[in-house]
């Protein structure tokens, strides 16, 4: 009889387990699809559910896949720290419980993350681990892919012979895969350029360009055009170099790529003496950096909000999982009890046994009613507690939103000030360059234009606009400063405002059109006016207002 009951319970458990793993695989696919569609919140919610259930049941394959794709979500949301945490957790699971195929995958992801963060040495180390595993497993395609990544990392580290060896190996292993061979050839073109083999680099890059017209090869096209631009710059053909750089700029479709193309153009314009065009390119870089910063700040805020929601959701999943385990235990108990009752009824027909059984059932039901009442009371308490948590969470989000708005405005002010500083530096360079030419000093028209440029440096209209926005963002700072130190002049307050935004001495001197030494002396005079013994204590004092 005992064996019959155990068999029924085990069979039912196996059926439930199979259904659960199928459901997790389905949720994984939905989560990956949502990430591809940039619906990161939905993707993280689905993947977190998979991770929690898999972790509770020790289903390591599903847990690994969930963590790896959660990391990919945060990578897409530019939250590289959170992405790395999830990749490392997936890597630990792969080492302990899975084979080296999963280990290779996550090592490559970690390496790509370090490469994106500008740490090519670490990226190279992880690519190399994945590469050795692929060789050990005799996986030709993965070995070729990891060799491409190693070649790119070595190019970036100027290990040109090492890079060339990896890229030639990749080309051999990836034969017949045209799209992957394109990546190898682009890296080879860059390698030849860095070696000084300009003819080979030019020929290879020009051969590649017609194959890079599709939108998915935008980044590769820009890289190839930049190589050609650098080749012609090295040869002294600045006009052709600028033509390729402008083509790269036209191909760029996002701020990150546009910044690199404008940096190339600014360098070439300056080399050719086109100072006005160089200034426009620099202004474009500043504007694009501001746009990119705004996008990143928005994504970081969205990532933090999603993480908060996912933490709550995971806690709810854990609570739900605990309740499901309790319900499953009760179900197994009930199944065993029913089987026992059936066997006992078939074996015992006496009325006294039936009556005793009925009394026992009634007693059990009364206990269940009491348990349900207690459960209801607990449930009511949990609802009240969740409402309180929700209100607290709402207040925290509002505070975070206000803080982010203030930080964003201060970033815009700093960017504006730096733009003015950059403009003033460029104007000074132009004025000094023109003034040093003896032929120009004899030209009345040009002398008049130089005076106009000098007067533009002294124009305070930009300061009035800056002060208005500064007061809006940093309310009461200037009024409190004037209340404490009424002896400060308007120029003193202007200097203090730039210092409060943590601008360097060089940037402040440029904004005031004075030398760096004069700027330092002004800082010392202001510190003395405010009763500070040393000028180094001025910034900490301002931060405390």
C-alpha positions in Angstrom: 0.0 0.0 0.0 2.8 2.4 0.9 4.6 1.7 -2.4 1.4 2.4 -4.4 1.1 5.8 -2.7 4.8 6.7 -3.3 4.5 5.6 -7.0 1.5 7.9 -7.6 3.3 10.9 -6.0 6.6 10.3 -7.9 4.7 10.0 -11.3 2.8 13.2 -10.7 6.0 15.0 -9.7 7.8 14.0 -12.9 4.9 15.2 -15.1 4.9 18.6 -13.3 8.7 18.9 -13.7 8.6 18.2 -17.4 5.8 20.7 -17.9 7.7 23.3 -15.9 10.9 23.0 -17.9 9.0 23.3 -21.2 7.3 26.5 -19.8 10.8 28.0 -18.9 12.1 27.3 -22.4 9.1 29.1 -23.8 9.6 32.1 -21.5 13.3 32.2 -22.5 12.4 32.5 -26.2 9.8 35.2 -25.4 12.4 37.1 -23.3 15.0 36.9 -26.1 12.5 38.1 -28.7 11.5 41.0 -26.4 15.2 42.1 -26.1 15.5 42.0 -29.9 12.5 44.3 -30.1 14.2 46.6 -27.5 11.4 45.9 -25.0 13.9 45.6 -22.2 11.4 45.8 -19.3 9.3 42.9 -20.6 12.4 40.9 -21.5 13.9 41.3 -18.0 10.6 40.4 -16.3 10.4 37.2 -18.3 14.1 36.3 -17.9 14.0 37.0 -14.2 11.1 34.6 -13.8 13.1 31.9 -15.6 16.1 32.6 -13.5 14.2 32.4 -10.2 12.4 29.2 -11.0 15.5 27.6 -12.5 17.6 28.6 -9.4 15.0 27.1 -7.0 14.9 23.8 -8.9 18.7 23.6 -9.7 18.0 23.7 -13.5 21.5 25.1 -14.4 21.1 25.2 -18.2 18.0 27.5 -18.0 19.6 29.5 -15.2 22.7 30.1 -17.3 20.7 31.1 -20.4 18.5 33.5 -18.3 21.6 35.2 -16.7 23.4 35.5 -20.0 20.5 37.1 -21.7 19.8 39.4 -18.7 23.4 40.6 -19.1 22.8 41.2 -22.8 19.7 43.3 -21.9 21.8 45.5 -19.5 24.5 45.8 -22.2 22.0 47.1 -24.7 20.7 49.6 -22.0 24.4 50.8 -21.6 24.5 49.6 -17.9 27.8 47.8 -18.4 28.4 47.2 -14.6 25.1 45.3 -14.2 25.8 43.4 -17.5 29.2 42.3 -16.2 27.7 41.1 -12.9 25.2 38.9 -14.7 27.8 37.6 -17.2 30.2 36.7 -14.3 27.4 34.9 -12.4 26.6 32.9 -15.7 30.3 32.2 -16.0 30.4 30.7 -12.5 27.4 28.4 -13.2 29.0 27.3 -16.5 32.3 26.4 -14.7 30.5 24.5 -11.9 27.7 22.7 -13.7 27.9 23.0 -17.5 30.3 22.2 -20.3 32.8 24.4 -22.0 30.5 25.5 -24.8 28.5 27.7 -22.4 31.8 28.9 -20.8 33.1 30.0 -24.3 30.0 31.9 -25.0 30.0 33.9 -21.8 33.8 34.5 -22.0 33.3 36.1 -25.4 30.5 38.3 -24.0 32.6 39.5 -21.1 35.5 40.3 -23.6 33.2 42.3 -25.8 32.0 44.2 -22.7 35.6 45.1 -21.7 36.4 46.1 -25.3 33.4 48.5 -25.3 34.5 49.9 -22.0 37.9 50.8 -23.5 39.9 48.0 -21.7 41.5 46.1 -24.7 44.0 44.3 -22.4 41.2 42.6 -20.4 39.2 42.0 -23.5 42.2 40.3 -25.2 42.7 38.0 -22.1 39.0 36.8 -22.2 39.0 36.4 -26.0 42.1 34.3 -25.7 40.5 31.9 -23.1 37.5 31.4 -25.4 39.8 30.9 -28.4 41.8 28.1 -26.6 38.6 26.3 -25.6 37.3 26.5 -29.2 40.5 25.0 -30.4 40.3 22.2 -27.8 36.8 21.4 -28.9 37.9 21.5 -32.6 35.1 24.1 -33.3 36.3 25.7 -36.5 33.7 28.5 -36.8 34.0 29.6 -33.1 37.8 29.4 -33.4 37.7 31.7 -36.4 35.3 34.2 -34.8 37.4 34.4 -31.6 40.6 34.8 -33.8 38.9 37.8 -35.5 38.2 39.3 -32.0 41.8 38.7 -30.9 43.0 40.3 -34.1 40.9 43.5 -33.5 42.1 43.7 -29.9 45.7 43.2 -30.9 45.3 46.0 -33.6 44.0 48.3 -30.9 47.0 47.5 -28.6 49.4 48.0 -31.6 50.6 44.3 -31.5 50.5 44.3 -35.2 52.4 41.0 -36.0 50.3 39.2 -33.5 47.1 40.7 -34.9 48.1 39.7 -38.5 48.7 36.1 -37.4 45.2 35.9 -35.8 43.5 37.5 -38.8 45.2 35.2 -41.3 44.1 32.2 -39.2 40.6 33.5 -39.0 40.5 34.0 -42.8 41.5 30.3 -43.3 38.9 29.0 -40.8 36.0 31.1 -42.0 36.3 30.3 -45.7 32.9 30.3 -47.5 31.3 32.7 -44.9 31.3 36.0 -46.8 30.0 38.2 -44.1 32.6 37.0 -41.6 35.4 37.3 -44.1 34.4 41.0 -44.6 35.2 41.6 -40.9 38.6 39.9 -41.3 39.5 42.0 -44.3 38.4 45.3 -42.6 40.7 44.4 -39.7 43.5 43.5 -42.1 43.2 46.9 -43.9 43.6 48.7 -40.5 46.6 46.4 -39.7 48.3 47.3 -43.0 47.7 51.0 -42.4 49.2 50.9 -39.0 52.2 49.0 -40.4 52.8 51.8 -42.9 51.9 49.6 -45.9 49.6 52.3 -47.3 49.2 50.8 -50.8 48.0 47.4 -49.5 45.7 49.1 -47.0 44.2 51.3 -49.8 43.7 48.5 -52.2 42.0 46.3 -49.7 39.8 49.0 -48.3 38.6 50.1 -51.8 37.8 46.5 -52.6 35.7 46.1 -49.5 33.6 49.3 -49.9 31.1 48.0 -52.5 30.2 45.1 -50.2 29.4 47.4 -47.3 26.4 49.3 -48.6 23.8 47.4 -46.5 22.7 49.2 -43.3 23.8 46.3 -41.0 27.4 47.1 -42.2 27.3 50.8 -41.3 29.9 50.6 -38.6 32.2 48.5 -40.8 31.7 51.0 -43.7 32.7 53.9 -41.5 35.8 52.0 -40.3 36.9 51.3 -43.9 36.3 54.9 -45.0 38.3 56.1 -42.0 41.2 53.9 -43.0 41.2 55.3 -46.5 41.0 58.9 -45.0 44.1 58.1 -42.8 46.0 56.6 -45.7 45.5 59.8 -47.9 46.4 62.0 -44.9 49.7 60.1 -44.5 50.4 60.7 -48.2 49.7 64.5 -47.8 46.6 64.4 -50.0 44.3 66.2 -47.6 41.5 66.9 -50.1 41.0 63.2 -50.8 41.3 62.4 -47.1 38.6 65.0 -46.3 36.4 63.5 -49.0 36.5 60.0 -47.4 36.0 61.5 -43.9 32.9 63.3 -45.1 31.6 60.1 -46.7 32.1 58.4 -43.3 30.2 61.2 -41.6 27.3 60.8 -44.1 27.2 57.1 -43.4 27.0 57.5 -39.5 23.5 57.0 -38.2 24.0 57.4 -34.4 25.8 60.0 -32.2 28.5 57.6 -31.1 29.6 57.0 -34.7 29.2 60.6 -35.8 31.5 61.8 -33.0 34.4 59.7 -34.4 33.8 61.0 -37.9 33.7 64.7 -36.8 36.9 64.1 -34.8 38.6 62.9 -38.0 37.2 65.9 -40.0 38.3 68.4 -37.3 41.8 66.9 -37.5 42.0 67.1 -41.3 40.4 70.7 -41.5 43.0 71.9 -39.0 45.8 70.3 -40.9 44.6 72.0 -44.0 44.3 75.4 -42.3 40.5 75.5 -42.6 40.0 76.9 -39.0 36.4 77.9 -39.4 35.4 74.4 -40.6 37.5 72.9 -37.8 35.6 75.0 -35.3 32.2 73.9 -36.8 33.4 70.2 -36.5 34.4 70.8 -32.9 31.0 72.4 -32.1 29.3 69.4 -33.7 31.4 67.1 -31.4 30.3 69.1 -28.3 26.7 69.0 -29.4 26.8 65.2 -30.1 28.5 64.5 -26.8 25.7 66.4 -25.1 23.1 64.4 -27.0 24.9 61.1 -26.2 25.2 62.1 -22.6 21.4 62.8 -22.5 20.7 59.4 -24.1 22.9 57.6 -21.7 21.5 59.4 -18.7 18.0 58.5 -19.9 19.0 54.9 -20.3 20.7 54.7 -17.0 17.6 56.1 -15.3 15.4 53.6 -17.2 17.8 50.8 -16.3 17.7 51.8 -12.6 13.9 52.0 -12.7 13.7 48.6 -14.4 16.1 47.1 -11.8 14.0 48.4 -9.0 10.8 46.9 -10.6 12.6 43.6 -11.3 13.8 43.4 -7.7 10.2 43.8 -6.5 9.1 41.3 -9.2 11.7 38.7 -8.2 10.7 39.1 -4.5 7.1 38.4 -5.5 8.2 35.4 -7.6 10.1 34.0 -4.6 7.0 34.5 -2.4 4.8 32.9 -5.2 7.3 30.0 -5.5 7.2 29.4 -1.8 3.4 29.3 -1.9 3.5 26.9 -4.9 5.8 24.6 -3.0 3.5 24.6 0.0 0.5 24.0 -2.3 2.4 21.2 -4.0 3.2 19.6 -0.7 -0.4 19.9 0.3 -1.4 18.3 -3.0 1.0 15.4 -2.5 -0.3 15.0 1.0 -3.8 15.1 -0.2 -3.1 12.6 -3.0 -1.5 10.2 -0.5 -4.3 10.7 1.9 -6.9 9.9 -0.8 -5.0 6.8 -1.9 -4.8 5.7 1.7 -8.6 6.3 2.1 -9.4 4.3 -1.0 -7.2 1.4 0.1 -8.6 1.5 3.6 -12.2 1.7 2.4 -11.6 -1.3 0.1 -10.1 -3.3 3.0 -12.4 -2.2 5.8 -16.1 -2.3 5.6 -17.1 -2.1 9.2 -19.3 0.9 10.3 -17.3 1.8 13.3 -14.2 2.4 11.1 -16.3 4.5 8.7 -17.7 6.6 11.6 -14.2 7.1 13.0 -13.0 8.1 9.5 -15.8 10.6 9.1 -15.0 12.2 12.5 -11.4 12.5 11.5 -12.4 14.2 8.2 -14.5 16.6 10.1 -11.7 17.4 12.4 -9.3 17.9 9.5 -11.8 20.3 7.8 -12.1 22.4 11.0 -8.3 22.6 11.1 -8.2 23.7 7.5 -10.9 26.4 8.2 -8.8 27.7 11.0 -5.7 27.6 8.8 -7.5 29.4 6.0 -8.7 32.1 8.4 -5.1 32.6 9.6 -3.9 32.6 6.0 -6.5 35.3 5.2 -5.3 37.5 8.1 -1.7 37.1 6.9 -2.7 37.9 3.3 -4.4 41.1 4.5 -1.3 42.1 6.4 0.8 41.5 3.3 -1.4 43.7 1.2 -1.1 46.5 3.7 2.7 46.1 3.8 2.9 46.1 -0.1 0.8 49.3 -0.2 3.3 51.0 2.2 6.3 49.7 0.2 4.6 51.0 -3.0 4.2 54.5 -1.5 7.8 54.5 -0.3 9.0 53.4 -3.7 7.0 56.2 -5.4 8.5 58.8 -3.2 12.0 57.5 -3.8 11.4 57.6 -7.6 10.2 61.2 -7.4 13.3 62.2 -5.4 15.5 60.4 -7.9 13.8 62.1 -10.8 14.3 65.6 -9.3 18.0 64.8 -8.7 18.5 63.5 -12.2 16.8 66.7 -13.7 19.2 68.9 -11.7 22.2 66.9 -12.7 21.1 67.0 -16.4 20.7 70.8 -16.3 24.2 71.2 -14.6 25.7 69.0 -17.3 24.1 71.2 -20.0 25.5 74.3 -18.3 29.0 72.8 -18.0 28.8 71.8 -21.7 27.8 75.3 -22.6 30.6 76.8 -20.6 33.1 74.4 -22.2 31.8 75.3 -25.6 32.4 79.0 -24.9 35.8 78.1 -23.6 36.7 76.1 -26.8 35.4 78.9 -29.0 37.5 81.5 -27.1 40.6 79.4 -27.4 40.1 79.0 -31.1 39.4 82.7 -31.6 42.6 83.5 -29.7 44.6 81.1 -31.9 43.1 82.7 -35.0 43.8 86.3 -33.8 47.4 85.4 -32.8 48.0 83.6 -36.1 46.6 86.6 -38.1 48.4 89.2 -36.0 51.8 87.6 -36.4 51.6 88.1 -40.2 53.3 91.3 -41.2 51.3 91.5 -44.5 48.0 91.4 -42.5 49.1 94.3 -40.2 49.2 96.5 -43.3 45.7 95.6 -44.4 43.2 98.0 -42.9 40.2 95.7 -43.6 41.8 92.7 -42.0 42.9 94.8 -39.0 39.3 95.9 -38.5 38.1 92.2 -38.6 40.8 91.3 -36.0 39.4 94.1 -33.7 35.9 92.7 -34.2 37.1 89.2 -33.2 38.8 90.7 -30.1 35.6 92.6 -29.2 33.7 89.3 -29.6 35.9 87.8 -26.9 34.9 90.6 -24.5 31.2 90.3 -25.2 29.3 89.3 -22.0 26.0 88.4 -23.7 26.8 84.7 -23.3 27.4 85.3 -19.5 24.0 86.9 -19.0 22.3 83.9 -20.6 24.5 81.5 -18.6 23.8 83.3 -15.3 20.0 83.1 -15.9 20.1 79.3 -16.4 22.6 78.9 -13.6 20.2 80.6 -11.1 17.3 78.5 -12.3 19.1 75.2 -11.8 21.1 76.2 -8.6 18.4 78.1 -6.7 19.4 80.4 -3.8 23.1 79.7 -4.4 24.0 83.2 -5.7 21.6 85.0 -3.4 23.1 83.1 -0.4 26.6 84.0 -1.6 25.7 87.7 -1.9 24.2 87.6 1.5 27.3 86.1 3.1 29.8 88.2 1.1 28.2 91.5 -0.1 31.7 92.8 -1.0 32.0 90.4 -4.0 31.8 92.1 -7.5 29.8 90.8 -10.5 33.1 89.4 -12.0 33.9 87.7 -8.7 30.4 86.0 -8.7 30.9 85.0 -12.3 34.3 83.5 -11.5 32.8 81.7 -8.5 30.0 80.3 -10.6 32.4 78.7 -13.1 34.5 77.3 -10.1 31.3 75.9 -8.5 30.7 73.9 -11.7 34.2 72.4 -11.3 35.8 73.9 -14.4 39.6 73.9 -14.6 41.8 77.0 -14.2 42.6 76.8 -18.0 38.9 76.7 -19.0 38.0 79.6 -16.6 40.9 81.7 -17.9 39.7 81.1 -21.5 36.2 82.2 -20.6 37.5 85.4 -19.0 40.0 86.0 -21.9 42.9 86.2 -19.4 46.0 84.2 -18.7 46.1 81.1 -16.5 48.4 83.0 -14.0 45.9 85.9 -13.9 43.1 83.5 -13.2 45.0 81.9 -10.3 45.6 85.4 -8.8 42.0 86.3 -9.1 41.1 83.1 -7.2 43.5 84.1 -4.4 42.0 87.6 -4.3 38.5 86.2 -4.1 39.6 83.8 -1.3 41.0 86.7 0.7 37.8 88.7 0.3 35.8 85.8 1.6 38.1 85.4 4.6 39.7 82.1 3.5 43.4 81.5 4.4 44.2 79.5 1.3 42.6 79.5 -2.2 42.6 75.7 -2.2 39.8 75.8 0.4 37.5 77.9 -1.9 35.8 75.1 -3.8 35.0 73.0 -0.6 33.6 76.2 1.0 31.4 76.8 -2.1 30.2 73.2 -2.2 28.9 73.6 1.4 26.6 76.6 0.6 
